């Protein structure tokens, strides 16, 4: 099936509210998913893979800063989705890069890392060059590199298979972000270990995909759509209960 950008963003926002997100956070998260889906980058598939984890997360478990100095910040996501855990880290890295010209930010212990791309697009829109990279644990080990030019609306993406892994390598559940306000940070791989390019998405191809989606509608898997509709009903039930509790005359004239 196909949906418009507004339809997809609206349903995702209601579903996130149903999962316990605050209104503003739900709108941000919905934008991230719709943004990826519009560019053909599988935002809904990434969300669907992480939904069970999202439903088990504690919405009150906030990310914490483990270390920071003028150029570096390390943030613990406490095992939460990047939809909950990345905003603090990204804004912290952005502020450092604005002040110092360059910053490195590491988000540890997070999942749904694909979905961070929409947030990176926002930073690029504010005039920042951004590159993010992370490793996945499947075999062969893969490393994904995503880079945005300042004021660019689409990234350059590379996915590599790392064939020879150092003995001390450990499963990686984090993201490293590099931001610079004066130099391009395009995705590339340099390693002493052998690696193969598995996938490449260029800015021009992604922009063409977005233009087609906005014109013809965004492709959506019906099963995922129905699951999001089911989650959105949680918001309606909670709103109805709250409305009942607040019904009737107020206790003050200015209620």
The 8 nearest C-alpha neighbors of each residue, nearest first, counted from 0:
[[1, 219, 218, 221, 220, 2, 217, 216],
 [2, 0, 218, 217, 216, 219, 3, 215],
 [3, 1, 217, 216, 6, 7, 4, 218],
 [2, 4, 216, 6, 5, 217, 7, 1],
 [3, 5, 7, 6, 8, 2, 33, 217],
 [4, 6, 8, 3, 7, 9, 2, 10],
 [7, 5, 3, 9, 4, 8, 2, 10],
 [8, 6, 4, 10, 9, 5, 11, 33],
 [7, 9, 5, 11, 29, 6, 33, 10],
 [10, 8, 6, 12, 7, 11, 5, 13],
 [9, 11, 13, 7, 12, 8, 14, 6],
 [12, 10, 14, 29, 8, 13, 9, 15],
 [11, 13, 29, 25, 9, 15, 26, 10],
 [14, 12, 231, 16, 10, 11, 15, 17],
 [15, 13, 231, 230, 17, 11, 16, 12],
 [16, 14, 18, 25, 12, 17, 13, 20],
 [15, 17, 20, 13, 19, 18, 14, 25],
 [16, 18, 234, 233, 14, 15, 231, 19],
 [19, 17, 15, 16, 20, 54, 14, 230],
 [18, 20, 16, 17, 58, 21, 15, 25],
 [21, 19, 16, 25, 15, 18, 24, 22],
 [20, 22, 24, 23, 25, 16, 19, 15],
 [21, 23, 25, 24, 26, 20, 16, 12],
 [24, 22, 26, 25, 21, 27, 20, 28],
 [25, 23, 27, 21, 26, 22, 20, 28],
 [24, 26, 22, 28, 12, 15, 20, 23],
 [25, 27, 29, 23, 12, 24, 28, 30],
 [28, 26, 24, 30, 25, 29, 23, 31],
 [27, 29, 31, 25, 30, 26, 82, 24],
 [30, 28, 11, 12, 26, 8, 32, 31],
 [29, 31, 27, 33, 28, 32, 34, 8],
 [32, 30, 117, 28, 34, 29, 33, 35],
 [31, 33, 42, 29, 35, 34, 30, 43],
 [32, 34, 36, 30, 35, 8, 31, 37],
 [35, 33, 31, 37, 32, 36, 30, 117],
 [36, 34, 42, 40, 38, 32, 37, 33],
 [35, 37, 42, 39, 33, 41, 38, 34],
 [36, 38, 34, 209, 35, 39, 212, 33],
 [39, 37, 209, 35, 36, 40, 208, 205],
 [38, 40, 36, 37, 41, 35, 208, 209],
 [39, 41, 35, 38, 36, 42, 37, 205],
 [42, 40, 44, 36, 43, 39, 45, 35],
 [41, 43, 35, 36, 32, 45, 44, 40],
 [42, 44, 46, 45, 41, 47, 32, 36],
 [43, 45, 47, 41, 46, 42, 48, 223],
 [46, 44, 42, 48, 43, 47, 41, 49],
 [45, 47, 43, 49, 44, 48, 50, 42],
 [46, 48, 44, 50, 49, 45, 43, 223],
 [49, 47, 45, 46, 50, 44, 51, 111],
 [48, 50, 46, 52, 47, 51, 111, 53],
 [51, 49, 53, 47, 52, 48, 46, 54],
 [50, 52, 54, 53, 49, 55, 48, 47],
 [53, 51, 55, 49, 50, 54, 56, 80],
 [54, 52, 50, 56, 55, 51, 49, 80],
 [53, 55, 51, 52, 56, 50, 18, 57],
 [56, 54, 52, 53, 51, 57, 50, 58],
 [57, 55, 53, 54, 58, 52, 79, 60],
 [56, 58, 59, 60, 55, 54, 79, 53],
 [59, 57, 60, 56, 19, 20, 61, 83],
 [58, 60, 57, 61, 56, 19, 62, 20],
 [61, 59, 57, 58, 62, 77, 56, 79],
 [60, 62, 59, 63, 84, 76, 58, 77],
 [63, 61, 76, 84, 75, 77, 74, 60],
 [62, 64, 75, 74, 65, 61, 76, 77],
 [63, 65, 74, 66, 73, 75, 62, 67],
 [66, 64, 73, 74, 63, 75, 67, 72],
 [67, 65, 73, 64, 72, 68, 74, 71],
 [66, 68, 72, 71, 73, 69, 65, 64],
 [67, 69, 71, 70, 72, 66, 95, 73],
 [68, 70, 71, 95, 67, 99, 102, 72],
 [69, 71, 102, 68, 95, 103, 101, 99],
 [72, 70, 103, 67, 68, 104, 102, 69],
 [73, 71, 67, 104, 66, 105, 74, 103],
 [72, 74, 105, 66, 65, 104, 64, 106],
 [73, 75, 64, 106, 65, 63, 107, 105],
 [76, 74, 107, 63, 77, 62, 106, 108],
 [75, 77, 62, 84, 108, 109, 78, 79],
 [78, 76, 75, 108, 79, 62, 109, 60],
 [77, 79, 109, 108, 76, 110, 80, 107],
 [80, 78, 109, 77, 76, 84, 110, 83],
 [79, 81, 110, 82, 111, 83, 109, 84],
 [80, 82, 84, 85, 83, 111, 112, 109],
 [83, 81, 80, 28, 84, 85, 114, 115],
 [82, 84, 81, 80, 85, 79, 86, 24],
 [85, 83, 81, 76, 62, 82, 79, 86],
 [84, 86, 81, 88, 87, 89, 83, 82],
 [87, 85, 89, 88, 84, 90, 83, 82],
 [88, 86, 90, 89, 85, 91, 84, 62],
 [89, 87, 91, 85, 86, 90, 92, 74],
 [88, 90, 92, 86, 91, 87, 93, 85],
 [91, 89, 93, 87, 92, 88, 94, 86],
 [90, 92, 88, 94, 89, 93, 87, 95],
 [93, 91, 89, 95, 90, 94, 104, 102],
 [92, 94, 90, 96, 91, 95, 89, 97],
 [95, 93, 97, 91, 92, 96, 90, 98],
 [96, 94, 98, 92, 97, 93, 99, 102],
 [97, 95, 101, 100, 102, 99, 93, 98],
 [96, 98, 94, 95, 100, 99, 93, 180],
 [97, 99, 95, 96, 100, 94, 101, 69],
 [100, 98, 96, 101, 95, 97, 70, 102],
 [99, 101, 96, 180, 179, 97, 98, 181],
 [102, 100, 96, 179, 99, 178, 70, 180],
 [101, 103, 70, 96, 178, 95, 177, 71],
 [102, 104, 177, 71, 176, 70, 178, 72],
 [105, 103, 72, 176, 92, 71, 175, 73],
 [104, 106, 175, 73, 174, 74, 176, 107],
 [107, 105, 74, 174, 173, 75, 73, 76],
 [106, 108, 173, 75, 76, 109, 74, 105],
 [109, 107, 78, 172, 76, 173, 77, 75],
 [108, 110, 78, 79, 76, 80, 173, 172],
 [109, 111, 80, 112, 81, 79, 172, 78],
 [112, 110, 80, 113, 114, 81, 49, 45],
 [111, 113, 110, 114, 115, 81, 109, 80],
 [114, 112, 115, 111, 116, 45, 42, 110],
 [113, 115, 112, 116, 111, 31, 117, 42],
 [114, 116, 118, 113, 117, 112, 81, 119],
 [117, 115, 119, 114, 118, 113, 120, 35],
 [118, 116, 31, 120, 119, 115, 34, 114],
 [117, 119, 121, 120, 115, 116, 31, 122],
 [120, 118, 116, 122, 121, 117, 123, 115],
 [121, 119, 123, 117, 118, 122, 124, 152],
 [120, 122, 124, 118, 119, 123, 125, 117],
 [121, 123, 125, 119, 124, 120, 127, 118],
 [124, 122, 127, 149, 150, 120, 126, 125],
 [123, 125, 150, 121, 122, 126, 120, 151],
 [126, 124, 122, 123, 127, 150, 121, 149],
 [125, 127, 149, 150, 123, 124, 128, 122],
 [128, 126, 149, 123, 180, 122, 125, 129],
 [129, 127, 149, 148, 179, 178, 147, 183],
 [130, 128, 178, 147, 146, 177, 127, 184],
 [129, 131, 146, 177, 145, 176, 184, 147],
 [132, 130, 176, 145, 175, 144, 177, 146],
 [133, 131, 144, 143, 175, 174, 145, 176],
 [132, 134, 174, 143, 142, 175, 173, 135],
 [135, 133, 142, 141, 171, 143, 136, 140],
 [136, 134, 141, 137, 140, 142, 171, 133],
 [135, 137, 140, 170, 138, 134, 171, 141],
 [138, 136, 140, 139, 135, 141, 134, 170],
 [139, 137, 140, 136, 141, 160, 135, 162],
 [138, 140, 137, 160, 141, 162, 161, 136],
 [139, 141, 138, 137, 161, 136, 160, 135],
 [142, 140, 160, 135, 159, 134, 161, 139],
 [141, 143, 134, 159, 133, 158, 135, 160],
 [142, 144, 158, 132, 133, 157, 134, 159],
 [143, 145, 132, 157, 186, 156, 131, 158],
 [146, 144, 156, 131, 130, 186, 155, 132],
 [145, 147, 130, 185, 186, 155, 154, 129],
 [148, 146, 154, 129, 128, 123, 151, 130],
 [147, 149, 128, 151, 183, 150, 123, 129],
 [148, 150, 128, 127, 126, 123, 151, 147],
 [151, 149, 124, 126, 123, 148, 125, 152],
 [152, 150, 148, 149, 153, 123, 147, 124],
 [151, 153, 120, 150, 124, 154, 123, 147],
 [154, 152, 202, 151, 206, 205, 147, 120],
 [155, 153, 147, 146, 202, 156, 145, 152],
 [154, 156, 201, 146, 202, 200, 145, 147],
 [157, 155, 145, 200, 199, 144, 154, 146],
 [156, 158, 199, 144, 198, 143, 159, 200],
 [157, 159, 143, 198, 197, 142, 196, 144],
 [160, 158, 196, 142, 197, 195, 141, 161],
 [159, 161, 141, 195, 194, 140, 139, 162],
 [162, 160, 194, 140, 141, 163, 193, 159],
 [161, 163, 194, 193, 160, 164, 139, 140],
 [164, 162, 192, 161, 193, 165, 194, 140],
 [163, 165, 162, 166, 168, 161, 192, 140],
 [166, 164, 168, 167, 163, 192, 169, 162],
 [165, 167, 168, 164, 169, 163, 170, 192],
 [166, 168, 165, 169, 164, 170, 163, 171],
 [169, 167, 165, 166, 164, 170, 171, 163],
 [168, 170, 171, 167, 166, 136, 165, 172],
 [171, 169, 136, 172, 168, 135, 134, 140],
 [170, 172, 173, 134, 169, 135, 136, 133],
 [173, 171, 108, 109, 107, 110, 170, 174],
 [172, 174, 107, 106, 108, 171, 109, 133],
 [175, 173, 133, 106, 105, 132, 176, 107],
 [174, 176, 105, 132, 131, 104, 133, 106],
 [177, 175, 131, 104, 103, 130, 105, 174],
 [176, 178, 103, 130, 102, 129, 131, 104],
 [177, 179, 129, 102, 101, 128, 96, 176],
 [180, 178, 101, 128, 100, 181, 96, 182],
 [179, 181, 127, 100, 128, 182, 96, 97],
 [180, 182, 179, 100, 183, 128, 127, 101],
 [183, 181, 179, 180, 184, 128, 148, 149],
 [184, 182, 128, 185, 148, 181, 179, 149],
 [185, 183, 130, 128, 146, 129, 182, 186],
 [184, 186, 146, 183, 187, 130, 147, 155],
 [187, 185, 146, 144, 145, 155, 156, 157],
 [188, 186, 185, 189, 144, 157, 184, 146],
 [187, 189, 190, 186, 159, 144, 194, 157],
 [190, 188, 187, 191, 192, 194, 193, 186],
 [189, 191, 192, 188, 193, 194, 161, 187],
 [190, 192, 193, 189, 194, 163, 164, 165],
 [193, 191, 190, 163, 194, 164, 161, 162],
 [194, 192, 162, 163, 161, 191, 195, 190],
 [193, 195, 161, 160, 162, 159, 192, 196],
 [196, 194, 160, 159, 197, 161, 193, 162],
 [195, 197, 159, 198, 158, 160, 194, 157],
 [198, 196, 159, 158, 195, 160, 199, 157],
 [199, 197, 158, 157, 196, 200, 159, 156],
 [198, 200, 157, 156, 201, 158, 197, 196],
 [201, 199, 156, 155, 157, 202, 204, 198],
 [202, 200, 155, 204, 203, 205, 199, 156],
 [201, 203, 205, 155, 153, 154, 204, 206],
 [202, 204, 206, 205, 201, 207, 153, 200],
 [205, 203, 207, 201, 206, 202, 208, 200],
 [204, 206, 208, 202, 207, 203, 38, 209],
 [205, 207, 209, 203, 208, 204, 210, 202],
 [208, 206, 204, 210, 205, 209, 211, 203],
 [209, 207, 205, 211, 206, 210, 38, 212],
 [210, 208, 38, 212, 206, 37, 211, 207],
 [211, 209, 207, 213, 212, 208, 206, 214],
 [210, 212, 214, 208, 209, 213, 215, 207],
 [213, 211, 216, 217, 209, 215, 214, 210],
 [212, 214, 210, 216, 211, 215, 209, 217],
 [213, 215, 211, 212, 216, 210, 209, 217],
 [216, 214, 212, 213, 211, 217, 1, 3],
 [217, 215, 212, 3, 1, 2, 213, 214],
 [218, 216, 212, 1, 2, 3, 37, 219],
 [217, 219, 1, 0, 216, 2, 220, 212],
 [220, 218, 0, 1, 221, 217, 2, 224],
 [221, 219, 223, 222, 224, 0, 218, 43],
 [220, 222, 224, 223, 225, 219, 0, 226],
 [223, 221, 225, 224, 220, 226, 219, 227],
 [222, 224, 226, 225, 221, 220, 227, 47],
 [223, 225, 221, 227, 222, 226, 228, 220],
 [224, 226, 228, 222, 227, 223, 221, 229],
 [227, 225, 223, 229, 228, 224, 222, 230],
 [226, 228, 230, 224, 229, 225, 14, 231],
 [229, 227, 225, 231, 226, 230, 224, 232],
 [228, 230, 226, 227, 232, 231, 225, 233],
 [231, 229, 14, 227, 232, 228, 233, 17],
 [230, 232, 14, 13, 228, 233, 17, 229],
 [231, 233, 235, 234, 230, 229, 236, 228],
 [234, 232, 17, 236, 231, 235, 230, 237],
 [233, 235, 17, 237, 232, 231, 236, 16],
 [234, 236, 232, 238, 233, 237, 239, 231],
 [237, 235, 239, 233, 238, 234, 232, 240],
 [238, 236, 240, 234, 239, 235, 233, 241],
 [237, 239, 241, 235, 236, 240, 234, 242],
 [240, 238, 242, 236, 241, 237, 235, 243],
 [241, 239, 243, 237, 242, 238, 236, 244],
 [240, 242, 238, 244, 239, 243, 237, 245],
 [241, 243, 239, 245, 240, 244, 246, 238],
 [242, 244, 246, 240, 245, 241, 239, 247],
 [245, 243, 241, 242, 246, 240, 247, 239],
 [244, 246, 242, 243, 241, 247, 249, 240],
 [247, 245, 243, 244, 242, 248, 249, 241],
 [246, 248, 249, 245, 243, 244, 250, 242],
 [247, 249, 250, 246, 251, 254, 245, 252],
 [250, 248, 251, 254, 247, 252, 253, 246],
 [249, 251, 248, 252, 254, 253, 247, 245],
 [252, 250, 253, 249, 254, 248, 247, 245],
 [251, 253, 254, 250, 249, 248, 247, 246],
 [252, 254, 251, 249, 250, 248, 247, 245],
 [253, 251, 249, 252, 250, 248, 245, 247]]
